[in-house]
């Protein structure tokens, strides 16, 4: 008979919460387990586990956990008390005042914006790194997370109060920040060719990175979390297809369907998938063959001795792989991020004259406006309107 699991001592609530968070290990980053356990309450952990059981997407749940930990830490430092449920209107306004402020006013009045002791406390916990006021989008996202968690507790709060909307609007005007792109440059085909040239070796890490880059780009510019989450079981062999579907005499190419599960823009009812044809399929099959991975995570960490880990790469690792390949290719890694594969796919599709709707079927963009922005930019560069004085 197996021994019963020993329960943590009631005198050690942080350890108890850490063990509770083990149930969410596949979703929450293990490296932050102890930090989250020290910041979250028992009720917070119970709420997160409930949301996971309800089928909330991994990325959304991960963001909620991160935002909740930040809110708990900020509230304790700013008020000396745990985060109250529901949040009173005054606390929401204080949150906006602490995170969106005018740098010019702050230079003249040190009490403007986030108090020094709160800022020092958040930095000591590793929760605050940037200088100056927060990005408005970050503040809105955390308020949205706060509101979502309140609703799941059966509470309303004051998130729709006119005073909060007015405060946000005025604060954004007072603390203007230039919106930064997720990737300052798109990874278009010419850039991708340079990255792939650094993966021409026969080492396992070269085979993995080549398959990863080709798969991420060709499958519609997959998000880094989607790439990291791919499993061998998600790949389905299809019949070979012609290189030119209009020419039955054209060469036959290997074809795979990649089942993506739930993505940022899909629901549990959607069967999100993308199709890979040609080079990406060859690279993927070579990686699987040489790595001898038969099931489980598709892309995994490889140590300096060439040993393959059983765990999947993290989304952050996908980003670091792209930046590492940029450096090897002689490109400025600061100009690129993993999101550049997504924007690069649509930009390349626009440059090659692929209809927007066809490209969106592969990229799985739900917003025509967002996807069309890449097409609009390509049309401006390739059209006559910008060449009147050439």
C-alpha positions in Angstrom: 0.0 0.0 0.0 1.5 3.4 -0.9 2.3 5.7 1.9 -0.1 8.6 2.3 1.3 12.0 1.2 2.6 14.0 4.1 0.8 17.3 4.4 2.7 20.5 5.0 2.5 21.9 8.4 -0.3 24.4 9.0 2.4 26.7 10.4 4.0 27.0 7.0 1.3 28.4 4.7 3.8 29.5 2.0 4.9 25.9 1.6 1.3 24.7 1.6 0.5 27.2 -1.2 3.7 26.1 -3.1 2.6 22.5 -3.1 -0.9 23.6 -4.2 0.6 25.4 -7.1 2.3 22.2 -8.2 -1.1 21.2 -9.6 -0.7 24.1 -12.1 2.9 23.3 -12.9 2.1 22.7 -16.6 0.7 26.3 -16.8 2.6 28.4 -14.3 6.3 28.8 -14.7 8.0 26.5 -12.1 10.8 29.0 -11.6 8.3 31.4 -10.1 6.4 28.9 -8.0 8.0 30.0 -4.7 7.5 33.7 -5.5 3.9 33.2 -6.4 3.3 31.2 -3.3 4.7 34.0 -1.1 2.5 36.6 -2.8 -0.8 34.9 -3.4 -3.3 34.0 -0.7 -5.0 30.6 -0.2 -8.1 32.1 -1.8 -6.0 33.3 -4.8 -4.6 29.8 -5.4 -8.0 28.2 -5.1 -9.4 30.7 -7.6 -6.6 29.9 -10.1 -7.1 26.2 -9.7 -10.9 26.6 -10.3 -10.2 28.7 -13.4 -7.9 26.0 -14.7 -10.6 23.3 -14.2 -13.1 25.5 -16.0 -10.9 25.3 -19.1 -9.4 28.9 -19.1 -6.6 29.1 -21.7 -3.0 28.6 -20.4 -1.8 32.0 -21.5 -4.8 33.8 -19.9 -4.4 31.9 -16.7 -0.6 32.6 -16.6 -1.3 36.4 -17.1 -4.0 36.4 -14.4 -1.6 34.7 -11.9 1.2 37.2 -12.7 -1.1 40.2 -12.5 -2.7 38.9 -9.2 0.7 38.4 -7.6 1.6 42.0 -8.6 -1.6 43.4 -7.3 -1.3 41.6 -4.0 2.3 42.9 -3.5 1.4 46.4 -4.6 -1.6 46.6 -2.3 0.3 45.4 0.8 3.0 47.9 0.2 0.7 50.8 -0.7 -1.9 50.3 2.0 -0.4 47.9 4.6 -3.3 45.5 4.0 -4.0 42.5 1.8 -5.9 43.0 -1.5 -9.6 43.5 -0.6 -12.5 41.9 -2.5 -14.3 43.7 -4.0 -11.9 46.6 -4.5 -13.2 49.9 -3.5 -13.2 52.7 -6.0 -10.6 54.7 -4.0 -8.1 51.8 -4.3 -8.6 51.5 -8.1 -7.9 55.3 -8.4 -4.8 54.9 -6.2 -3.6 52.1 -8.5 -3.9 54.4 -11.5 -2.2 57.3 -9.7 0.7 55.1 -8.7 1.3 53.7 -12.2 0.4 56.5 -14.6 2.0 59.8 -13.8 3.6 62.8 -15.4 7.5 62.7 -15.3 7.7 66.5 -15.4 5.4 66.8 -12.4 7.3 64.1 -10.6 10.5 66.1 -11.0 9.0 69.0 -9.2 6.9 67.1 -6.7 8.4 63.9 -5.3 5.0 62.8 -3.9 3.5 62.6 -7.4 3.1 59.1 -8.7 4.2 55.9 -6.9 5.7 56.6 -3.4 9.4 55.7 -3.0 8.8 53.0 -0.4 6.3 51.2 -2.6 8.6 51.4 -5.6 11.5 50.1 -3.6 9.5 47.2 -2.2 8.2 46.2 -5.7 11.8 46.3 -7.1 13.1 44.2 -4.2 10.5 41.5 -5.0 11.6 41.6 -8.7 8.1 42.8 -9.7 9.1 46.2 -11.0 12.0 46.7 -13.5 11.1 49.6 -15.8 11.8 53.2 -15.0 9.1 55.9 -15.2 5.4 55.4 -15.4 3.9 52.2 -16.6 2.7 51.6 -20.1 -1.1 52.4 -20.3 -1.7 49.0 -21.8 -0.1 47.3 -18.9 -2.3 49.2 -16.4 -5.4 48.5 -18.4 -4.5 44.8 -18.6 -4.0 44.5 -14.8 -7.3 46.3 -14.1 -9.0 43.9 -16.5 -7.4 41.0 -14.7 -8.5 42.4 -11.4 -12.1 42.8 -12.7 -12.1 39.2 -14.1 -11.0 37.7 -10.8 -13.6 39.8 -9.0 -16.4 38.5 -11.2 -15.2 34.9 -10.7 -15.5 35.5 -7.0 -19.1 36.6 -7.5 -18.2 40.3 -6.9 -18.6 43.4 -9.0 -16.2 46.1 -7.8 -16.1 49.6 -9.3 -14.3 48.9 -12.5 -16.9 50.6 -14.6 -17.1 53.7 -12.4 -17.0 57.0 -14.4 -14.3 58.3 -12.1 -12.0 55.4 -13.0 -12.6 55.9 -16.7 -11.9 59.6 -16.4 -8.8 59.0 -14.3 -7.4 56.6 -16.9 -8.1 58.9 -19.8 -6.5 61.9 -18.0 -3.5 59.9 -16.8 -2.7 58.5 -20.2 -2.7 62.1 -21.6 -0.5 63.3 -18.7 2.0 60.4 -19.1 2.4 59.8 -22.8 4.5 56.9 -23.9 5.4 55.8 -27.4 3.7 52.5 -28.1 6.5 49.9 -28.6 6.0 47.2 -31.1 6.4 43.6 -29.9 9.1 43.2 -32.5 10.6 46.4 -34.0 11.4 44.5 -37.2 9.4 41.8 -38.9 11.1 38.4 -39.7 10.4 38.4 -43.4 11.7 35.7 -45.8 15.0 37.5 -46.3 15.7 37.7 -42.6 14.5 34.1 -42.0 17.0 32.9 -44.7 19.8 34.5 -42.7 18.7 32.9 -39.5 18.4 29.5 -41.1 21.9 29.8 -42.5 23.2 29.7 -38.9 21.3 26.3 -38.4 23.0 24.4 -41.2 25.1 22.3 -38.9 24.3 18.7 -37.8 24.2 19.3 -34.1 20.9 18.6 -32.4 20.5 22.2 -31.4 20.9 23.3 -35.1 18.3 20.7 -36.2 15.9 21.8 -33.5 16.3 25.5 -34.2 15.9 25.1 -37.9 12.7 23.1 -37.4 11.4 25.5 -34.9 12.0 28.6 -37.0 10.5 27.1 -40.2 7.5 25.7 -38.3 6.8 29.0 -36.5 6.9 31.0 -39.7 5.3 28.7 -42.2 2.4 27.8 -39.9 1.2 31.4 -40.0 3.6 33.1 -37.7 2.7 31.2 -34.5 3.0 32.9 -31.2 5.9 31.8 -29.0 3.6 30.2 -26.5 2.0 28.1 -29.2 5.4 27.0 -30.6 6.5 26.0 -27.1 3.3 24.1 -26.5 3.5 21.9 -29.6 3.6 18.2 -29.0 4.5 15.3 -31.3 0.9 14.1 -31.1 -0.2 17.4 -32.7 1.4 16.5 -36.0 -0.7 14.5 -38.5 0.8 13.2 -41.8 -1.2 14.1 -44.8 -1.0 13.0 -48.5 1.6 14.7 -50.5 0.5 17.8 -52.4 1.7 19.4 -55.6 4.1 22.4 -55.4 1.7 24.2 -57.8 -1.9 23.1 -57.1 -2.9 24.3 -60.6 -0.3 22.1 -62.3 -0.7 18.3 -61.8 2.8 17.9 -63.3 4.5 19.9 -60.6 6.6 18.1 -58.0 4.9 16.4 -55.0 5.8 17.8 -51.5 5.3 16.4 -48.0 2.4 17.8 -46.0 1.5 17.9 -42.3 -1.4 19.3 -40.4 -0.5 20.9 -37.1 -3.2 20.9 -34.5 -2.8 23.9 -32.3 -5.5 23.3 -29.7 -6.7 26.5 -28.0 -4.9 29.6 -29.1 -5.2 33.3 -28.0 -8.0 33.8 -30.5 -9.9 30.5 -30.4 -12.3 28.8 -28.0 -12.6 25.2 -26.8 -15.1 24.6 -29.6 -12.6 25.6 -32.3 -10.3 23.1 -33.9 -7.4 25.4 -34.6 -4.9 24.0 -37.0 -2.4 25.0 -39.7 -0.9 23.2 -42.7 2.8 22.8 -43.4 4.1 21.9 -46.8 7.6 21.3 -48.1 10.8 22.4 -46.3 9.2 22.9 -42.8 7.9 19.3 -42.9 11.3 17.9 -43.9 13.0 19.9 -41.1 10.5 18.7 -38.5 10.8 15.1 -39.5 14.6 15.3 -39.4 14.5 16.8 -35.9 12.1 14.2 -34.6 14.1 11.4 -36.2 17.5 12.6 -34.8 16.1 13.5 -31.4 14.3 10.2 -31.1 11.3 12.0 -29.5 8.3 9.7 -29.9 5.7 11.6 -27.9 5.3 14.6 -25.7 6.8 18.1 -26.1 8.1 18.7 -29.7 10.7 21.4 -28.9 12.8 20.8 -25.8 15.8 22.2 -24.1 19.2 20.8 -25.1 22.1 21.2 -22.6 25.7 21.9 -23.5 26.5 18.2 -23.8 23.7 17.6 -26.3 21.3 15.9 -23.9 17.6 16.5 -24.6 15.4 17.5 -21.7 12.0 15.9 -21.2 10.3 19.2 -20.6 9.1 21.6 -23.3 10.9 24.8 -24.1 9.3 27.8 -22.4 7.9 30.7 -24.5 10.7 32.8 -23.3 13.2 30.2 -24.6 11.6 30.5 -28.0 12.3 34.2 -27.9 15.9 33.7 -26.8 16.5 31.2 -29.5 15.4 33.7 -32.2 17.6 36.4 -30.7 20.6 34.0 -30.4 20.2 33.2 -34.1 20.0 36.9 -35.0 23.4 37.5 -33.3 24.9 34.5 -35.1 23.6 36.0 -38.4 25.1 39.4 -37.7 21.7 41.0 -37.1 20.9 43.4 -34.3 19.0 41.1 -31.8 17.4 44.1 -30.1 15.4 44.8 -33.3 13.8 41.3 -33.3 11.6 39.2 -31.1 9.7 36.0 -31.6 6.6 38.1 -32.5 8.5 39.2 -35.5 7.8 35.8 -37.0 4.1 36.5 -36.8 4.3 40.0 -38.3 6.9 38.7 -40.8 4.6 36.0 -42.1 1.8 38.5 -42.9 4.2 41.0 -44.3 5.7 38.4 -46.5 2.3 37.2 -47.6 1.3 40.8 -48.5 4.6 41.3 -50.5 3.9 38.1 -52.5 0.3 39.1 -53.3 -1.4 36.4 -51.2 -5.0 37.5 -50.5 -5.6 38.7 -46.9 -8.3 36.2 -46.2 -6.2 33.3 -47.3 -3.3 34.5 -45.1 -5.6 34.8 -42.1 -6.7 31.2 -42.5 -3.2 30.2 -41.8 -2.3 32.9 -39.2 -5.6 32.5 -37.4 -6.0 36.2 -37.0 -9.5 37.1 -35.9 -9.1 40.8 -36.4 -9.2 41.9 -40.0 -8.1 45.4 -39.0 -4.9 44.1 -37.3 -4.0 41.7 -40.1 -4.8 44.3 -42.7 -2.3 46.7 -41.2 0.6 44.6 -42.5 -1.0 44.6 -46.0 -1.7 48.3 -45.9 2.0 48.9 -45.2 3.1 46.6 -48.0 0.7 48.3 -50.5 2.0 51.7 -49.6 5.6 50.6 -50.2 4.8 48.8 -53.5 2.2 51.3 -54.8 2.5 54.5 -56.8 1.0 56.9 -54.2 4.3 57.2 -52.3 6.4 57.7 -55.5 5.0 61.0 -56.8 8.4 62.7 -56.3 10.8 59.9 -57.0 
